[in-house]
Amino acid sequence: MSNKSSNTAAVPEAKGALDKFKYEVASELGVPLTDGYNGNLTSKQNGSVGGYMVKKMIEAQERQMAGK
C-alpha cells in the first residue's frame, strides 16, 4: 500500500482553486474554517464541507455533460 496522502490534488495546478472553493463552501455552511489549524472543529463540521464540495462538483459536471 502506498504511503502517499490521499489529500493531494489529482491536478496540482488546481490546488489554489480548490482551497478557495473549500473556504467558499465553509462560509456558505457557516463553518468557521480558518487558514491553518482547525482542530477546534468537529468531524461533522469538517465532513460537511468536504461532502458539500463533492456534491457541488458532481452537479457542475452533470450540467456540463448535459450541455447546460
Buried (B, 14 or more C-beta within 10 A) or exposed (E): EEEEEEEEEEEEEEEEEEEEBBBEBBEEEEBEBEEEEBEEBEEEBBEBBEEBBEEBEEEEEEEEEEEE
